Amino acid sequence: MNISYQPLWRTLKERNMRKEDLRLAAGLTTNMIANMGKGEHISMKTLLRICGALECDISDVIELEREESSNFQIQK
């Protein structure tokens, strides 16, 4: 499974916020924002700071994406 930050980008867009606005509101570094932009993992502590700053639920920030496995086969 992978973590997707698409809900966060949608949340920011709905609120007419930029990534820089989020960075300042949540006290994030530019590296944290860049890592999320690349789909890399960030700490749970950082996710909680984002949720606190945006006053939202974690489902408004991240979602899990299942990996499609080409090796997976269902036995009949």
mmCIF file of the N, C-alpha and C atoms, coordinates in Angstrom:
data_MODEL
# 
_entry.id   MODEL 
# 
loop_
_atom_site.group_PDB 
_atom_site.id 
_atom_site.type_symbol 
_atom_site.label_atom_id 
_atom_site.label_alt_id 
_atom_site.label_comp_id 
_atom_site.label_asym_id 
_atom_site.label_entity_id 
_atom_site.label_seq_id 
_atom_site.pdbx_PDB_ins_code 
_atom_site.Cartn_x 
_atom_site.Cartn_y 
_atom_site.Cartn_z 
_atom_site.occupancy 
_atom_site.B_iso_or_equiv 
_atom_site.pdbx_formal_charge 
_atom_site.auth_seq_id 
_atom_site.auth_comp_id 
_atom_site.auth_asym_id 
_atom_site.auth_atom_id 
_atom_site.pdbx_PDB_model_num 
ATOM 1   N N  . MET A 1 1  ? 0.833   -1.190  0.000   1.00 0.00 ? 1  MET A N  1 
ATOM 2   C CA . MET A 1 1  ? 0.000   0.000   0.000   1.00 0.00 ? 1  MET A CA 1 
ATOM 3   C C  . MET A 1 1  ? 0.869   1.242   0.000   1.00 0.00 ? 1  MET A C  1 
ATOM 4   N N  . ASN A 1 2  ? 0.352   2.265   -0.605  1.00 0.00 ? 2  ASN A N  1 
ATOM 5   C CA . ASN A 1 2  ? 1.024   3.558   -0.640  1.00 0.00 ? 2  ASN A CA 1 
ATOM 6   C C  . ASN A 1 2  ? 0.114   4.611   -0.022  1.00 0.00 ? 2  ASN A C  1 
ATOM 7   N N  . ILE A 1 3  ? 0.735   5.676   0.457   1.00 0.00 ? 3  ILE A N  1 
ATOM 8   C CA . ILE A 1 3  ? -0.016  6.807   0.986   1.00 0.00 ? 3  ILE A CA 1 
ATOM 9   C C  . ILE A 1 3  ? -0.105  7.870   -0.103  1.00 0.00 ? 3  ILE A C  1 
ATOM 10  N N  . SER A 1 4  ? -1.310  8.388   -0.291  1.00 0.00 ? 4  SER A N  1 
ATOM 11  C CA . SER A 1 4  ? -1.524  9.464   -1.258  1.00 0.00 ? 4  SER A CA 1 
ATOM 12  C C  . SER A 1 4  ? -1.924  10.726  -0.496  1.00 0.00 ? 4  SER A C  1 
ATOM 13  N N  . TYR A 1 5  ? -1.375  11.849  -0.908  1.00 0.00 ? 5  TYR A N  1 
ATOM 14  C CA . TYR A 1 5  ? -1.717  13.143  -0.312  1.00 0.00 ? 5  TYR A CA 1 
ATOM 15  C C  . TYR A 1 5  ? -2.750  13.895  -1.151  1.00 0.00 ? 5  TYR A C  1 
ATOM 16  N N  . GLN A 1 6  ? -3.372  13.218  -2.107  1.00 0.00 ? 6  GLN A N  1 
ATOM 17  C CA . GLN A 1 6  ? -4.381  13.872  -2.947  1.00 0.00 ? 6  GLN A CA 1 
ATOM 18  C C  . GLN A 1 6  ? -5.505  14.513  -2.133  1.00 0.00 ? 6  GLN A C  1 
ATOM 19  N N  . PRO A 1 7  ? -5.967  13.863  -1.053  1.00 0.00 ? 7  PRO A N  1 
ATOM 20  C CA . PRO A 1 7  ? -7.000  14.545  -0.244  1.00 0.00 ? 7  PRO A CA 1 
ATOM 21  C C  . PRO A 1 7  ? -6.521  15.887  0.313   1.00 0.00 ? 7  PRO A C  1 
ATOM 22  N N  . LEU A 1 8  ? -5.251  15.974  0.680   1.00 0.00 ? 8  LEU A N  1 
ATOM 23  C CA . LEU A 1 8  ? -4.705  17.233  1.199   1.00 0.00 ? 8  LEU A CA 1 
ATOM 24  C C  . LEU A 1 8  ? -4.723  18.304  0.115   1.00 0.00 ? 8  LEU A C  1 
ATOM 25  N N  . TRP A 1 9  ? -4.277  17.953  -1.078  1.00 0.00 ? 9  TRP A N  1 
ATOM 26  C CA . TRP A 1 9  ? -4.242  18.945  -2.159  1.00 0.00 ? 9  TRP A CA 1 
ATOM 27  C C  . TRP A 1 9  ? -5.658  19.411  -2.501  1.00 0.00 ? 9  TRP A C  1 
ATOM 28  N N  . ARG A 1 10 ? -6.636  18.469  -2.452  1.00 0.00 ? 10 ARG A N  1 
ATOM 29  C CA . ARG A 1 10 ? -8.038  18.856  -2.684  1.00 0.00 ? 10 ARG A CA 1 
ATOM 30  C C  . ARG A 1 10 ? -8.538  19.780  -1.568  1.00 0.00 ? 10 ARG A C  1 
ATOM 31  N N  . THR A 1 11 ? -8.193  19.441  -0.325  1.00 0.00 ? 11 THR A N  1 
ATOM 32  C CA . THR A 1 11 ? -8.611  20.257  0.819   1.00 0.00 ? 11 THR A CA 1 
ATOM 33  C C  . THR A 1 11 ? -8.059  21.674  0.696   1.00 0.00 ? 11 THR A C  1 
ATOM 34  N N  . LEU A 1 12 ? -6.779  21.778  0.331   1.00 0.00 ? 12 LEU A N  1 
ATOM 35  C CA . LEU A 1 12 ? -6.174  23.103  0.174   1.00 0.00 ? 12 LEU A CA 1 
ATOM 36  C C  . LEU A 1 12 ? -6.876  23.883  -0.938  1.00 0.00 ? 12 LEU A C  1 
ATOM 37  N N  . LYS A 1 13 ? -7.155  23.214  -2.051  1.00 0.00 ? 13 LYS A N  1 
ATOM 38  C CA . LYS A 1 13 ? -7.819  23.878  -3.176  1.00 0.00 ? 13 LYS A CA 1 
ATOM 39  C C  . LYS A 1 13 ? -9.206  24.371  -2.777  1.00 0.00 ? 13 LYS A C  1 
ATOM 40  N N  . GLU A 1 14 ? -9.966  23.524  -2.055  1.00 0.00 ? 14 GLU A N  1 
ATOM 41  C CA . GLU A 1 14 ? -11.309 23.908  -1.606  1.00 0.00 ? 14 GLU A CA 1 
ATOM 42  C C  . GLU A 1 14 ? -11.272 25.137  -0.702  1.00 0.00 ? 14 GLU A C  1 
ATOM 43  N N  . ARG A 1 15 ? -10.179 25.278  0.051   1.00 0.00 ? 15 ARG A N  1 
ATOM 44  C CA . ARG A 1 15 ? -10.052 26.390  0.994   1.00 0.00 ? 15 ARG A CA 1 
ATOM 45  C C  . ARG A 1 15 ? -9.272  27.570  0.415   1.00 0.00 ? 15 ARG A C  1 
ATOM 46  N N  . ASN A 1 16 ? -8.983  27.492  -0.872  1.00 0.00 ? 16 ASN A N  1 
ATOM 47  C CA . ASN A 1 16 ? -8.203  28.531  -1.547  1.00 0.00 ? 16 ASN A CA 1 
ATOM 48  C C  . ASN A 1 16 ? -6.886  28.811  -0.827  1.00 0.00 ? 16 ASN A C  1 
ATOM 49  N N  . MET A 1 17 ? -6.222  27.734  -0.423  1.00 0.00 ? 17 MET A N  1 
ATOM 50  C CA . MET A 1 17 ? -4.936  27.842  0.254   1.00 0.00 ? 17 MET A CA 1 
ATOM 51  C C  . MET A 1 17 ? -3.830  27.332  -0.662  1.00 0.00 ? 17 MET A C  1 
ATOM 52  N N  . ARG A 1 18 ? -2.664  27.903  -0.491  1.00 0.00 ? 18 ARG A N  1 
ATOM 53  C CA . ARG A 1 18 ? -1.476  27.442  -1.203  1.00 0.00 ? 18 ARG A CA 1 
ATOM 54  C C  . ARG A 1 18 ? -0.674  26.534  -0.270  1.00 0.00 ? 18 ARG A C  1 
ATOM 55  N N  . LYS A 1 19 ? 0.268   25.812  -0.826  1.00 0.00 ? 19 LYS A N  1 
ATOM 56  C CA . LYS A 1 19 ? 1.149   24.982  0.004   1.00 0.00 ? 19 LYS A CA 1 
ATOM 57  C C  . LYS A 1 19 ? 1.915   25.852  0.989   1.00 0.00 ? 19 LYS A C  1 
ATOM 58  N N  . GLU A 1 20 ? 2.269   27.047  0.568   1.00 0.00 ? 20 GLU A N  1 
ATOM 59  C CA . GLU A 1 20 ? 2.983   27.978  1.457   1.00 0.00 ? 20 GLU A CA 1 
ATOM 60  C C  . GLU A 1 20 ? 2.098   28.383  2.639   1.00 0.00 ? 20 GLU A C  1 
ATOM 61  N N  . ASP A 1 21 ? 0.812   28.570  2.401   1.00 0.00 ? 21 ASP A N  1 
ATOM 62  C CA . ASP A 1 21 ? -0.124  28.887  3.484   1.00 0.00 ? 21 ASP A CA 1 
ATOM 63  C C  . ASP A 1 21 ? -0.161  27.745  4.495   1.00 0.00 ? 21 ASP A C  1 
ATOM 64  N N  . LEU A 1 22 ? -0.217  26.514  3.988   1.00 0.00 ? 22 LEU A N  1 
ATOM 65  C CA . LEU A 1 22 ? -0.204  25.340  4.862   1.00 0.00 ? 22 LEU A CA 1 
ATOM 66  C C  . LEU A 1 22 ? 1.092   25.276  5.648   1.00 0.00 ? 22 LEU A C  1 
ATOM 67  N N  . ARG A 1 23 ? 2.203   25.512  4.964   1.00 0.00 ? 23 ARG A N  1 
ATOM 68  C CA . ARG A 1 23 ? 3.514   25.449  5.618   1.00 0.00 ? 23 ARG A CA 1 
ATOM 69  C C  . ARG A 1 23 ? 3.566   26.398  6.806   1.00 0.00 ? 23 ARG A C  1 
ATOM 70  N N  . LEU A 1 24 ? 3.099   27.608  6.612   1.00 0.00 ? 24 LEU A N  1 
ATOM 71  C CA . LEU A 1 24 ? 3.122   28.599  7.687   1.00 0.00 ? 24 LEU A CA 1 
ATOM 72  C C  . LEU A 1 24 ? 2.126   28.264  8.794   1.00 0.00 ? 24 LEU A C  1 
ATOM 73  N N  . ALA A 1 25 ? 0.932   27.834  8.423   1.00 0.00 ? 25 ALA A N  1 
ATOM 74  C CA . ALA A 1 25 ? -0.111  27.541  9.414   1.00 0.00 ? 25 ALA A CA 1 
ATOM 75  C C  . ALA A 1 25 ? 0.251   26.348  10.305  1.00 0.00 ? 25 ALA A C  1 
ATOM 76  N N  . ALA A 1 26 ? 0.898   25.339  9.708   1.00 0.00 ? 26 ALA A N  1 
ATOM 77  C CA . ALA A 1 26 ? 1.211   24.115  10.453  1.00 0.00 ? 26 ALA A CA 1 
ATOM 78  C C  . ALA A 1 26 ? 2.656   24.098  10.963  1.00 0.00 ? 26 ALA A C  1 
ATOM 79  N N  . GLY A 1 27 ? 3.430   25.118  10.623  1.00 0.00 ? 27 GLY A N  1 
ATOM 80  C CA . GLY A 1 27 ? 4.819   25.151  11.057  1.00 0.00 ? 27 GLY A CA 1 
ATOM 81  C C  . GLY A 1 27 ? 5.665   24.069  10.409  1.00 0.00 ? 27 GLY A C  1 
ATOM 82  N N  . LEU A 1 28 ? 5.435   23.845  9.128   1.00 0.00 ? 28 LEU A N  1 
ATOM 83  C CA . LEU A 1 28 ? 6.175   22.814  8.387   1.00 0.00 ? 28 LEU A CA 1 
ATOM 84  C C  . LEU A 1 28 ? 7.396   23.419  7.712   1.00 0.00 ? 28 LEU A C  1 
ATOM 85  N N  . THR A 1 29 ? 8.340   22.557  7.360   1.00 0.00 ? 29 THR A N  1 
ATOM 86  C CA . THR A 1 29 ? 9.497   23.008  6.603   1.00 0.00 ? 29 THR A CA 1 
ATOM 87  C C  . THR A 1 29 ? 9.209   22.858  5.112   1.00 0.00 ? 29 THR A C  1 
ATOM 88  N N  . THR A 1 30 ? 9.995   23.527  4.313   1.00 0.00 ? 30 THR A N  1 
ATOM 89  C CA . THR A 1 30 ? 9.832   23.384  2.866   1.00 0.00 ? 30 THR A CA 1 
ATOM 90  C C  . THR A 1 30 ? 10.138  21.951  2.439   1.00 0.00 ? 30 THR A C  1 
ATOM 91  N N  . ASN A 1 31 ? 11.049  21.290  3.139   1.00 0.00 ? 31 ASN A N  1 
ATOM 92  C CA . ASN A 1 31 ? 11.364  19.894  2.826   1.00 0.00 ? 31 ASN A CA 1 
ATOM 93  C C  . ASN A 1 31 ? 10.175  18.981  3.067   1.00 0.00 ? 31 ASN A C  1 
ATOM 94  N N  . MET A 1 32 ? 9.411   19.229  4.135   1.00 0.00 ? 32 MET A N  1 
ATOM 95  C CA . MET A 1 32 ? 8.216   18.415  4.409   1.00 0.00 ? 32 MET A CA 1 
ATOM 96  C C  . MET A 1 32 ? 7.210   18.563  3.275   1.00 0.00 ? 32 MET A C  1 
ATOM 97  N N  . ILE A 1 33 ? 6.992   19.789  2.838   1.00 0.00 ? 33 ILE A N  1 
ATOM 98  C CA . ILE A 1 33 ? 6.057   20.042  1.737   1.00 0.00 ? 33 ILE A CA 1 
ATOM 99  C C  . ILE A 1 33 ? 6.569   19.367  0.464   1.00 0.00 ? 33 ILE A C  1 
ATOM 100 N N  . ALA A 1 34 ? 7.859   19.489  0.210   1.00 0.00 ? 34 ALA A N  1 
ATOM 101 C CA . ALA A 1 34 ? 8.447   18.867  -0.986  1.00 0.00 ? 34 ALA A CA 1 
ATOM 102 C C  . ALA A 1 34 ? 8.300   17.349  -0.927  1.00 0.00 ? 34 ALA A C  1 
ATOM 103 N N  . ASN A 1 35 ? 8.525   16.751  0.235   1.00 0.00 ? 35 ASN A N  1 
ATOM 104 C CA . ASN A 1 35 ? 8.391   15.294  0.374   1.00 0.00 ? 35 ASN A CA 1 
ATOM 105 C C  . ASN A 1 35 ? 6.962   14.843  0.101   1.00 0.00 ? 35 ASN A C  1 
ATOM 106 N N  . MET A 1 36 ? 5.989   15.588  0.592   1.00 0.00 ? 36 MET A N  1 
ATOM 107 C CA . MET A 1 36 ? 4.598   15.238  0.319   1.00 0.00 ? 36 MET A CA 1 
ATOM 108 C C  . MET A 1 36 ? 4.292   15.381  -1.170  1.00 0.00 ? 36 MET A C  1 
ATOM 109 N N  . GLY A 1 37 ? 4.862   16.402  -1.796  1.00 0.00 ? 37 GLY A N  1 
ATOM 110 C CA . GLY A 1 37 ? 4.678   16.587  -3.236  1.00 0.00 ? 37 GLY A CA 1 
ATOM 111 C C  . GLY A 1 37 ? 5.221   15.433  -4.051  1.00 0.00 ? 37 GLY A C  1 
ATOM 112 N N  . LYS A 1 38 ? 6.238   14.760  -3.509  1.00 0.00 ? 38 LYS A N  1 
ATOM 113 C CA . LYS A 1 38 ? 6.834   13.594  -4.172  1.00 0.00 ? 38 LYS A CA 1 
ATOM 114 C C  . LYS A 1 38 ? 6.178   12.295  -3.747  1.00 0.00 ? 38 LYS A C  1 
ATOM 115 N N  . GLY A 1 39 ? 5.183   12.384  -2.843  1.00 0.00 ? 39 GLY A N  1 
ATOM 116 C CA . GLY A 1 39 ? 4.504   11.178  -2.371  1.00 0.00 ? 39 GLY A CA 1 
ATOM 117 C C  . GLY A 1 39 ? 5.294   10.400  -1.344  1.00 0.00 ? 39 GLY A C  1 
ATOM 118 N N  . GLU A 1 40 ? 6.291   11.037  -0.736  1.00 0.00 ? 40 GLU A N  1 
ATOM 119 C CA . GLU A 1 40 ? 7.099   10.358  0.276   1.00 0.00 ? 40 GLU A CA 1 
ATOM 120 C C  . GLU A 1 40 ? 6.405   10.428  1.630   1.00 0.00 ? 40 GLU A C  1 
ATOM 121 N N  . HIS A 1 41 ? 6.798   9.533   2.506   1.00 0.00 ? 41 HIS A N  1 
ATOM 122 C CA . HIS A 1 41 ? 6.181   9.453   3.823   1.00 0.00 ? 41 HIS A CA 1 
ATOM 123 C C  . HIS A 1 41 ? 6.647   10.595  4.717   1.00 0.00 ? 41 HIS A C  1 
ATOM 124 N N  . ILE A 1 42 ? 5.730   11.047  5.562   1.00 0.00 ? 42 ILE A N  1 
ATOM 125 C CA . ILE A 1 42 ? 6.052   12.011  6.603   1.00 0.00 ? 42 ILE A CA 1 
ATOM 126 C C  . ILE A 1 42 ? 5.594   11.408  7.928   1.00 0.00 ? 42 ILE A C  1 
ATOM 127 N N  . SER A 1 43 ? 6.007   11.981  9.026   1.00 0.00 ? 43 SER A N  1 
ATOM 128 C CA . SER A 1 43 ? 5.694   11.399  10.330  1.00 0.00 ? 43 SER A CA 1 
ATOM 129 C C  . SER A 1 43 ? 4.229   11.613  10.713  1.00 0.00 ? 43 SER A C  1 
ATOM 130 N N  . MET A 1 44 ? 3.768   10.774  11.623  1.00 0.00 ? 44 MET A N  1 
ATOM 131 C CA . MET A 1 44 ? 2.412   10.921  12.144  1.00 0.00 ? 44 MET A CA 1 
ATOM 132 C C  . MET A 1 44 ? 2.285   12.246  12.883  1.00 0.00 ? 44 MET A C  1 
ATOM 133 N N  . LYS A 1 45 ? 3.343   12.660  13.540  1.00 0.00 ? 45 LYS A N  1 
ATOM 134 C CA . LYS A 1 45 ? 3.349   13.941  14.250  1.00 0.00 ? 45 LYS A CA 1 
ATOM 135 C C  . LYS A 1 45 ? 3.079   15.085  13.263  1.00 0.00 ? 45 LYS A C  1 
ATOM 136 N N  . THR A 1 46 ? 3.690   15.027  12.107  1.00 0.00 ? 46 THR A N  1 
ATOM 137 C CA . THR A 1 46 ? 3.481   16.046  11.082  1.00 0.00 ? 46 THR A CA 1 
ATOM 138 C C  . THR A 1 46 ? 2.057   16.007  10.555  1.00 0.00 ? 46 THR A C  1 
ATOM 139 N N  . LEU A 1 47 ? 1.528   14.804  10.337  1.00 0.00 ? 47 LEU A N  1 
ATOM 140 C CA . LEU A 1 47 ? 0.142   14.675  9.883   1.00 0.00 ? 47 LEU A CA 1 
ATOM 141 C C  . LEU A 1 47 ? -0.820  15.288  10.900  1.00 0.00 ? 47 LEU A C  1 
ATOM 142 N N  . LEU A 1 48 ? -0.554  15.066  12.181  1.00 0.00 ? 48 LEU A N  1 
ATOM 143 C CA . LEU A 1 48 ? -1.406  15.631  13.229  1.00 0.00 ? 48 LEU A CA 1 
ATOM 144 C C  . LEU A 1 48 ? -1.314  17.152  13.253  1.00 0.00 ? 48 LEU A C  1 
ATOM 145 N N  . ARG A 1 49 ? -0.127  17.694  13.005  1.00 0.00 ? 49 ARG A N  1 
ATOM 146 C CA . ARG A 1 49 ? 0.027   19.156  12.933  1.00 0.00 ? 49 ARG A CA 1 
ATOM 147 C C  . ARG A 1 49 ? -0.785  19.727  11.782  1.00 0.00 ? 49 ARG A C  1 
ATOM 148 N N  . ILE A 1 50 ? -0.769  19.040  10.654  1.00 0.00 ? 50 ILE A N  1 
ATOM 149 C CA . ILE A 1 50 ? -1.543  19.482  9.492   1.00 0.00 ? 50 ILE A CA 1 
ATOM 150 C C  . ILE A 1 50 ? -3.037  19.453  9.813   1.00 0.00 ? 50 ILE A C  1 
ATOM 151 N N  . CYS A 1 51 ? -3.494  18.342  10.407  1.00 0.00 ? 51 CYS A N  1 
ATOM 152 C CA . CYS A 1 51 ? -4.911  18.231  10.771  1.00 0.00 ? 51 CYS A CA 1 
ATOM 153 C C  . CYS A 1 51 ? -5.304  19.322  11.762  1.00 0.00 ? 51 CYS A C  1 
ATOM 154 N N  . GLY A 1 52 ? -4.439  19.613  12.719  1.00 0.00 ? 52 GLY A N  1 
ATOM 155 C CA . GLY A 1 52 ? -4.719  20.661  13.691  1.00 0.00 ? 52 GLY A CA 1 
ATOM 156 C C  . GLY A 1 52 ? -4.801  22.033  13.047  1.00 0.00 ? 52 GLY A C  1 
ATOM 157 N N  . ALA A 1 53 ? -3.869  22.314  12.155  1.00 0.00 ? 53 ALA A N  1 
ATOM 158 C CA . ALA A 1 53 ? -3.838  23.621  11.492  1.00 0.00 ? 53 ALA A CA 1 
ATOM 159 C C  . ALA A 1 53 ? -5.049  23.820  10.584  1.00 0.00 ? 53 ALA A C  1 
ATOM 160 N N  . LEU A 1 54 ? -5.477  22.748  9.921   1.00 0.00 ? 54 LEU A N  1 
ATOM 161 C CA . LEU A 1 54 ? -6.606  22.841  8.995   1.00 0.00 ? 54 LEU A CA 1 
ATOM 162 C C  . LEU A 1 54 ? -7.939  22.530  9.673   1.00 0.00 ? 54 LEU A C  1 
ATOM 163 N N  . GLU A 1 55 ? -7.870  22.107  10.940  1.00 0.00 ? 55 GLU A N  1 
ATOM 164 C CA . GLU A 1 55 ? -9.068  21.702  11.680  1.00 0.00 ? 55 GLU A CA 1 
ATOM 165 C C  . GLU A 1 55 ? -9.874  20.701  10.864  1.00 0.00 ? 55 GLU A C  1 
ATOM 166 N N  . CYS A 1 56 ? -9.200  19.616  10.480  1.00 0.00 ? 56 CYS A N  1 
ATOM 167 C CA . CYS A 1 56 ? -9.829  18.601  9.653   1.00 0.00 ? 56 CYS A CA 1 
ATOM 168 C C  . CYS A 1 56 ? -9.456  17.211  10.151  1.00 0.00 ? 56 CYS A C  1 
ATOM 169 N N  . ASP A 1 57 ? -10.050 16.209  9.554   1.00 0.00 ? 57 ASP A N  1 
ATOM 170 C CA . ASP A 1 57 ? -9.781  14.815  9.872   1.00 0.00 ? 57 ASP A CA 1 
ATOM 171 C C  . ASP A 1 57 ? -8.630  14.309  9.013   1.00 0.00 ? 57 ASP A C  1 
ATOM 172 N N  . ILE A 1 58 ? -7.998  13.249  9.464   1.00 0.00 ? 58 ILE A N  1 
ATOM 173 C CA . ILE A 1 58 ? -6.859  12.703  8.717   1.00 0.00 ? 58 ILE A CA 1 
ATOM 174 C C  . ILE A 1 58 ? -7.276  12.244  7.316   1.00 0.00 ? 58 ILE A C  1 
ATOM 175 N N  . SER A 1 59 ? -8.536  11.856  7.148   1.00 0.00 ? 59 SER A N  1 
ATOM 176 C CA . SER A 1 59 ? -9.010  11.439  5.817   1.00 0.00 ? 59 SER A CA 1 
ATOM 177 C C  . SER A 1 59 ? -9.092  12.621  4.850   1.00 0.00 ? 59 SER A C  1 
ATOM 178 N N  . ASP A 1 60 ? -9.002  13.849  5.376   1.00 0.00 ? 60 ASP A N  1 
ATOM 179 C CA . ASP A 1 60 ? -8.943  15.035  4.522   1.00 0.00 ? 60 ASP A CA 1 
ATOM 180 C C  . ASP A 1 60 ? -7.512  15.347  4.100   1.00 0.00 ? 60 ASP A C  1 
ATOM 181 N N  . VAL A 1 61 ? -6.565  14.542  4.609   1.00 0.00 ? 61 VAL A N  1 
ATOM 182 C CA . VAL A 1 61 ? -5.142  14.784  4.355   1.00 0.00 ? 61 VAL A CA 1 
ATOM 183 C C  . VAL A 1 61 ? -4.502  13.646  3.568   1.00 0.00 ? 61 VAL A C  1 
ATOM 184 N N  . ILE A 1 62 ? -4.795  12.411  3.954   1.00 0.00 ? 62 ILE A N  1 
ATOM 185 C CA . ILE A 1 62 ? -4.191  11.256  3.271   1.00 0.00 ? 62 ILE A CA 1 
ATOM 186 C C  . ILE A 1 62 ? -5.237  10.196  2.977   1.00 0.00 ? 62 ILE A C  1 
ATOM 187 N N  . GLU A 1 63 ? -4.873  9.319   2.051   1.00 0.00 ? 63 GLU A N  1 
ATOM 188 C CA . GLU A 1 63 ? -5.662  8.126   1.776   1.00 0.00 ? 63 GLU A CA 1 
ATOM 189 C C  . GLU A 1 63 ? -4.706  7.010   1.404   1.00 0.00 ? 63 GLU A C  1 
ATOM 190 N N  . LEU A 1 64 ? -5.135  5.784   1.604   1.00 0.00 ? 64 LEU A N  1 
ATOM 191 C CA . LEU A 1 64 ? -4.312  4.636   1.249   1.00 0.00 ? 64 LEU A CA 1 
ATOM 192 C C  . LEU A 1 64 ? -4.653  4.189   -0.163  1.00 0.00 ? 64 LEU A C  1 
ATOM 193 N N  . GLU A 1 65 ? -3.622  3.892   -0.914  1.00 0.00 ? 65 GLU A N  1 
ATOM 194 C CA . GLU A 1 65 ? -3.809  3.359   -2.265  1.00 0.00 ? 65 GLU A CA 1 
ATOM 195 C C  . GLU A 1 65 ? -3.235  1.956   -2.293  1.00 0.00 ? 65 GLU A C  1 
ATOM 196 N N  . ARG A 1 66 ? -4.022  1.037   -2.760  1.00 0.00 ? 66 ARG A N  1 
ATOM 197 C CA . ARG A 1 66 ? -3.550  -0.345  -2.883  1.00 0.00 ? 66 ARG A CA 1 
ATOM 198 C C  . ARG A 1 66 ? -2.712  -0.477  -4.150  1.00 0.00 ? 66 ARG A C  1 
ATOM 199 N N  . GLU A 1 67 ? -1.652  -1.259  -4.034  1.00 0.00 ? 67 GLU A N  1 
ATOM 200 C CA . GLU A 1 67 ? -0.810  -1.521  -5.201  1.00 0.00 ? 67 GLU A CA 1 
ATOM 201 C C  . GLU A 1 67 ? -1.422  -2.673  -5.984  1.00 0.00 ? 67 GLU A C  1 
ATOM 202 N N  . GLU A 1 68 ? -1.454  -2.501  -7.274  1.00 0.00 ? 68 GLU A N  1 
ATOM 203 C CA . GLU A 1 68 ? -1.908  -3.578  -8.141  1.00 0.00 ? 68 GLU A CA 1 
ATOM 204 C C  . GLU A 1 68 ? -0.742  -4.533  -8.340  1.00 0.00 ? 68 GLU A C  1 
ATOM 205 N N  . SER A 1 69 ? -0.919  -5.760  -7.923  1.00 0.00 ? 69 SER A N  1 
ATOM 206 C CA . SER A 1 69 ? 0.151   -6.741  -8.057  1.00 0.00 ? 69 SER A CA 1 
ATOM 207 C C  . SER A 1 69 ? -0.118  -7.616  -9.276  1.00 0.00 ? 69 SER A C  1 
ATOM 208 N N  . SER A 1 70 ? 0.846   -7.612  -10.197 1.00 0.00 ? 70 SER A N  1 
ATOM 209 C CA . SER A 1 70 ? 0.679   -8.435  -11.391 1.00 0.00 ? 70 SER A CA 1 
ATOM 210 C C  . SER A 1 70 ? 0.930   -9.899  -11.079 1.00 0.00 ? 70 SER A C  1 
ATOM 211 N N  . ASN A 1 71 ? 1.513   -10.209 -9.922  1.00 0.00 ? 71 ASN A N  1 
ATOM 212 C CA . ASN A 1 71 ? 1.804   -11.576 -9.533  1.00 0.00 ? 71 ASN A CA 1 
ATOM 213 C C  . ASN A 1 71 ? 0.643   -12.222 -8.794  1.00 0.00 ? 71 ASN A C  1 
ATOM 214 N N  . PHE A 1 72 ? -0.373  -11.447 -8.444  1.00 0.00 ? 72 PHE A N  1 
ATOM 215 C CA . PHE A 1 72 ? -1.493  -11.951 -7.677  1.00 0.00 ? 72 PHE A CA 1 
ATOM 216 C C  . PHE A 1 72 ? -2.492  -12.633 -8.604  1.00 0.00 ? 72 PHE A C  1 
ATOM 217 N N  . GLN A 1 73 ? -2.798  -13.875 -8.295  1.00 0.00 ? 73 GLN A N  1 
ATOM 218 C CA . GLN A 1 73 ? -3.782  -14.600 -9.097  1.00 0.00 ? 73 GLN A CA 1 
ATOM 219 C C  . GLN A 1 73 ? -4.746  -15.301 -8.148  1.00 0.00 ? 73 GLN A C  1 
ATOM 220 N N  . ILE A 1 74 ? -5.999  -15.304 -8.509  1.00 0.00 ? 74 ILE A N  1 
ATOM 221 C CA . ILE A 1 74 ? -7.016  -15.983 -7.713  1.00 0.00 ? 74 ILE A CA 1 
ATOM 222 C C  . ILE A 1 74 ? -7.098  -17.428 -8.180  1.00 0.00 ? 74 ILE A C  1 
ATOM 223 N N  . GLN A 1 75 ? -6.996  -18.321 -7.223  1.00 0.00 ? 75 GLN A N  1 
ATOM 224 C CA . GLN A 1 75 ? -7.100  -19.753 -7.537  1.00 0.00 ? 75 GLN A CA 1 
ATOM 225 C C  . GLN A 1 75 ? -8.567  -20.131 -7.640  1.00 0.00 ? 75 GLN A C  1 
ATOM 226 N N  . LYS A 1 76 ? -8.933  -20.908 -8.637  1.00 0.00 ? 76 LYS A N  1 
ATOM 227 C CA . LYS A 1 76 ? -10.326 -21.369 -8.805  1.00 0.00 ? 76 LYS A CA 1 
ATOM 228 C C  . LYS A 1 76 ? -10.469 -22.770 -8.255  1.00 0.00 ? 76 LYS A C  1 
# 
